[in-house]
């Protein structure tokens, strides 16, 4: 784990941050190079790459809902074949409606 102070304080000892920056650079230099030709082959096989977002609403209690947002990758090949990636949860939140709240909820429970 690296600790880097992005705003070092003048007059203070910043050697820990400087050492961590050196460690990070040394580690990054050890990573394999990116092969541009390989990436172009992968990208050129697809007509388009789209990221779809979806929200799901789950009732926890009478007036409490959990809203979860998912994202997945949809790749359309040049031949028209569609490949869907796995859905990944990117965030969730819990909403409690106030019993005096007159506005409808964002969530539709089916």
Backbone torsions as a table, in degrees:
resi	resn	phi	psi	omega
1	UNK	NA	137.6	-178.7
2	UNK	-108.6	138.3	173.6
3	UNK	-117.0	120.3	179.1
4	UNK	-130.5	124.7	176.4
5	UNK	-83.2	110.6	-175.8
6	UNK	-70.5	-19.0	178.0
7	UNK	-130.0	79.1	-178.3
8	UNK	-62.2	145.8	-178.2
9	UNK	-93.1	129.1	178.9
10	UNK	-65.0	139.3	179.0
11	UNK	87.3	-11.0	179.3
12	UNK	-99.2	163.5	179.3
13	UNK	-80.2	109.5	-179.5
14	UNK	-108.1	20.6	-175.4
15	UNK	-65.5	-32.7	179.1
16	UNK	-61.8	-45.2	178.7
17	UNK	-64.1	-42.4	-179.5
18	UNK	-63.7	-40.1	177.6
19	UNK	-66.0	-40.2	179.2
20	UNK	-66.2	-36.4	176.5
21	UNK	-63.2	-43.5	178.6
22	UNK	-62.5	-41.8	177.4
23	UNK	-61.9	-42.4	-179.6
24	UNK	-63.9	-43.0	178.5
25	UNK	-64.6	-42.3	178.8
26	UNK	-62.2	-42.0	178.9
27	UNK	-64.6	-43.6	-177.9
28	UNK	-65.1	-34.2	178.2
29	UNK	-65.5	-24.7	-179.9
30	UNK	-81.4	-8.8	179.4
31	UNK	-73.1	147.8	178.7
32	UNK	-67.9	150.8	179.5
33	UNK	-69.1	154.6	177.0
34	UNK	-84.8	126.9	179.2
35	UNK	-89.2	106.3	-176.6
36	UNK	-62.0	-37.9	-179.4
37	UNK	-64.8	-40.1	178.8
38	UNK	-64.6	-41.8	178.4
39	UNK	-64.7	-42.6	178.8
40	UNK	-62.3	-38.0	176.9
41	UNK	-61.9	-42.7	-179.6
42	UNK	-66.3	-43.0	-177.1
43	UNK	-71.9	-40.7	-176.2
44	UNK	-67.9	-14.7	178.3
45	UNK	-76.8	-8.5	-176.9
46	UNK	-117.2	140.2	176.3
47	UNK	-73.6	-43.1	177.3
48	UNK	-156.4	154.0	176.6
49	UNK	-126.0	120.8	-175.2
50	UNK	-122.5	141.7	174.0
51	UNK	-106.9	120.5	-178.8
52	UNK	-100.9	138.7	176.2
53	UNK	-113.0	145.4	-179.1
54	UNK	-144.0	140.3	175.8
55	UNK	-113.0	135.9	175.4
56	UNK	-119.0	142.2	-178.4
57	UNK	-118.0	131.7	-179.2
58	UNK	-126.5	130.7	177.9
59	UNK	-82.1	123.0	178.8
60	UNK	-94.4	-53.1	174.3
61	UNK	-127.4	-174.4	-176.0
62	UNK	-54.6	-44.9	-177.1
63	UNK	-119.5	17.3	-178.5
64	UNK	-118.6	128.3	-176.9
65	UNK	-126.6	146.3	172.9
66	UNK	-109.8	120.7	179.4
67	UNK	-108.2	122.3	-178.1
68	UNK	-116.6	132.9	180.0
69	UNK	-106.3	129.7	179.7
70	UNK	-118.0	154.9	174.8
71	UNK	-134.2	144.7	174.4
72	UNK	-147.0	156.2	-177.1
73	UNK	-96.0	134.3	176.6
74	UNK	-119.9	116.3	-179.1
75	UNK	-109.6	128.6	177.7
76	UNK	-108.9	116.3	179.9
77	UNK	-74.9	165.1	-180.0
78	UNK	-60.5	-29.5	179.1
79	UNK	-80.4	-4.4	179.0
80	UNK	100.0	-7.9	179.2
81	UNK	-68.4	136.2	-178.5
82	UNK	-108.8	131.0	179.0
83	UNK	-120.3	124.5	178.8
84	UNK	-101.6	135.4	175.7
85	UNK	-85.6	178.4	178.6
86	UNK	-74.0	145.4	174.5
87	UNK	-76.6	135.7	-179.5
88	UNK	-124.2	130.5	178.0
89	UNK	-72.0	126.0	178.9
90	UNK	-105.6	-26.3	175.4
91	UNK	-166.2	162.2	174.4
92	UNK	-149.7	153.4	178.5
93	UNK	-146.4	154.8	178.9
94	UNK	-113.1	129.4	-179.3
95	UNK	-117.7	131.1	174.8
96	UNK	-114.4	122.2	179.2
97	UNK	-78.8	138.3	174.3
98	UNK	-77.5	135.2	-176.9
99	UNK	-66.2	-17.2	177.8
100	UNK	-94.6	-0.4	-178.5
101	UNK	-72.8	121.1	-177.9
102	UNK	-88.2	-18.5	-177.1
103	UNK	-75.1	145.8	177.1
104	UNK	-70.0	153.0	-179.5
105	UNK	-72.8	157.2	175.2
106	UNK	-71.3	-16.8	-171.0
107	UNK	-102.1	133.2	174.9
108	UNK	-108.7	117.5	-178.1
109	UNK	-95.4	125.6	-177.9
110	UNK	-109.5	NA	NA
